[in-house]
Amino acid sequence: MNPTPLSGQVPYLLYFMHWKRLDKFVNYEDSHPSWLIFAVENGSFYYKIGTHEGNASFGDIIVCPPGETFRRVVNSPVSLFVMFVEWRDCAGNPIKLTEAESPPTGKINIRDVSRLASNFRSMSLMGNRHDPWTRWQLNHYAANIWLLLCEELQENPLHAADLTNSPLDPIAEEASMLIQKQAFQDLRLLDIAEALQTSLSQLSKRFKKTFRITPIQYLTQLRLEKAKSLLLETDLTLDQISECCGYQNGFYLNRVFKKHEHVTPMQFRRNRV
């Protein structure tokens, strides 16, 4: 994944809302002149911004550029933080981002859920107040969330290994980015292969040659790492965690988790307390 050059820009909070356990959004679709950042605290919702669509749950940040139509539907009662922001340079001067400088539209999953949850806890204490002191505090937490997002954009766990003997295959590289982007929603690897105009068997062969791991192993690895973080950092039930990780239900997550970790999710949670 190519890092986005965002180090010289910081978000400035224009307006903030904390929505709790929404059963439905007031508007199915709308657009705003400012950037929108939705950070999901719990529950989930479906979103569509241009060609970008999917389901968002805890750990997901949704970014919508100015003027874009943002469509959303609640899947399960959702609590989230909504931030209307503009961009400023390090000296505090408003700036207009170029296309190259802009963050990606759509969903970015934050793997460091402990830091994310800590920001959420602090932000939830602010309520929906808009006095100057509260605004200053919220800007601090919004900047922390943005830092997490920037760190996520510059990481690709596949590249942490020594791959010097395996030249990157552009198809495999693109597949890794698509899997990362869609890992925590209903994802079929066949759809990834079709999007890249190749067969599933060819994709698996090229992916393994490049990264020494199959696409399904990589997808499972991403999902289980998120499940482990949620087991340790939250009190979510297994069904809620499965929803956050892209699995059908808690029963299926339990089966996959036990196969790969050799303990059940609940045993994993108890053993780490």
N, C-alpha and C positions, 0 to 999 in steps of 0.2 A: 504494500500500500504506500503510495507516495505521500509524504507528510505535507500538510497544508501550512504555508508560511504565515502563521498567525501570531508569532511571538511578539510582534510590534504593536498588536492591537489588543484592547481589552474591552469587554462588554460594559456598558453603562446602563444601569437599570432605569428605565423610564417609568415603568408601572409593574406591579406585582400582584398576583392573586394566588391564594391557596384554596383550591377546591377540594372538598371532602366528600367521599362516597357518592359521587354523581351517578345517578341511574341513567341519565341521558344528558347530552350537551344541549344548551339552549338553542344553538344554531348547528345544523348539519354541516354547513359550509360558510366560510367568510374569508376575508383577506384584510390585511392591515398594512399601513405604510411603514411600519417598523419591523425589525426582525422579531420572530416569535421563538421562544424556547419552552417546550413542554418537558418537564421532568417528572416521571411517574413514581409516586410514592408506594402505591399498592393498587391492586385491580388491574384491568387492562382495557385498551380500546384499539379499534381499527382506525388507521389513518390513510389518507391519500393526498399527496402533494405532487401535482404533475404526474410524472411516470413513476414516482416513488410511492410505494404502498406496503402495508404490512400491519402487524399487531405489535403494540407497545405495552410493556409491563415493567415491573420494578427493575431498575438498572438501565433502562432505556431513556435516551435523550432524543427528542424530536426537534429538528431545526427547520423552520420555515422562513424563507427569504421574504423581503417586503414585496407586497403586491401579488404574491402567489396565492391561489385558492387553496385553502386548507380544509379538507373534508375529514370528518371523524364521527365514529359511532362507538358507544360504550359496549364492550363485550361483557364485562362484569363490573360491579360498582367500583368506580375508580377515584382515587385521590391523587392529585397532582399539583405541582407548582407551575404556574404560568408566568413567564417573564417576557416583557416587552422591552427590547434593548436597542441601543444604537452603539456604534463603535467609536472609540476614542483612542488616540495614540497615548504613549506613555506619559506625555505632558498634560493629558486631559483634554486635548483639542478634538472636537468631532471630526471624523473622517468618513469618506465613502469608500468602501472596499471595492477593489477590482475583482473581476471574475476569478483570477488566480489566487487572490487573498481570501476569498469568501469560504466559509465553512461549507461542507457538503450538505445538500438538502436531504431531509429524511432522518432515518434512525441511526444513532450511534450508541452501541452498547458499552456501558462502563463496567469493566471487570472488577475494579477495586470498589466493591459495594460497601465495604466498611467505611471508607472515607466519604462516599456518597451519602450513606445513611446518617453519618455524623452531621453533615451539612443540612440534611433534611430535618433532623431533630432540632437544630438551632433555628432554622427558618420557620418551623411550625410554631415556635414560641413567639414569633413576631406578629402572628395573626394577620389581619389585613390592614394594619395601621400604615399611615403614610406620612408620619411626622419626620423631620430631618434626621434625627438620630436613628430611627428605624430604617430609613432609606439608606443611610451610611452602612449600617450593619448588613442589610440585605445585599448591597453592592459587594460587600466583602464575601458573602457566601456565594453569590452568583459568580464572582471571579474564581472562587475555589472550584465550583462545578465546571467552569470553563477550562480551568487548568487540567482537570481530570479528562475532559473531552479532548483537549489538545494532546495530552499524553497518549490517549487511546488511538488517535489518528496516526501517531508516529510509531506505533507498535505493530508488529506482525509476528506472532509467536512462532510461526514456521521458520522465520529467519534467525531465530535465536540459536539454532543448531548450526554446526559446521557444515555448510553446503558447498564448500569450495570445490569439491570434486564433482558436483552435479550442476551444470549450467542450467539456469532458469529457463523453463519452457514457457512462452507467453500464454499458452492455453492453460497450463497448470497454475501460473501466477494469477491469471484472471479468475480462474475457478476458486482459488484460495480467498480472494477478495470477496467474491460473491457469497461463498459459504460463510465467511465472517459476518457479512452484512445481514444475512438471512438466517443465521444459525438458530435463533431463539424464536422462530415462528414455524409454521407448518411448511417444511422444506422437503422437496423431492430432488434428489441428486439427478434424476433423469431430466428435470426441468433445467438444471444448470448445464448439463451436457447439450441439450437442445438449444439453449441460448447461445452456446459457444459453437454451435453447428458441428458437433462431433457426437459419437456414440458414447454410451455410458462406459462400455468396456475400454474404449480408447482413452477416455478421460481418466479412468482409474489407472490405466497403465502409465500414462504420461505423468499423472500426479504423483504416483508412487516412485517413479524414476527420479523425479525432481526433488521430492520432499521426504522420500523414504517412509511414507505413510499413505494409506489409502484415503480417499475423500471421506468415506463413512467413518473411518477411525479418527480423522481430524474433526469432523462434525461432532462425534461422540465426545471427544476430548474437550472441545469448547463447552458443550452442554454440561458435562459432569463437573468441570471446573467452576462453572457458574452455580450449579446445584450445591457444590461443597461450600462455596462462599455464602450462599443463602442459608444453608443449614447452620453455619457457625455464627452468622451475623444477624439473623432475624429469627422471629418466632413463627414464620409462615408455616402453614401445614404442608404436607407432602403434595397434596393436590394443587395448592397455590404455587409451590415451587415448580412443579411440573409445567404449569401454565407459563411461568416465567422463562422456562428453559426450552420450550418447544416440544415437549412430550405430550402425549394424548391425555394422560392421567397419572395419578400417583402410583397406581399399580404397575404401569409400564416403566416409569422412572425407577421404582424399587427394583424391578427385575434387571434393568440395564446397570444400575448402580452396583448391585450385588455381584453381577458378573464381572465387572471391571475392578471394583474396589475390594471385593471379597468380604464386605460387611454390608448390612442394610443401611439406608440413609439415617434411620433413627439411631442405630448403633453408632454410626459415625458421629452424629450430633452428641450423643451421650459420652462417648469416649473422649471428646475434645473439650468437654465442660471442665 
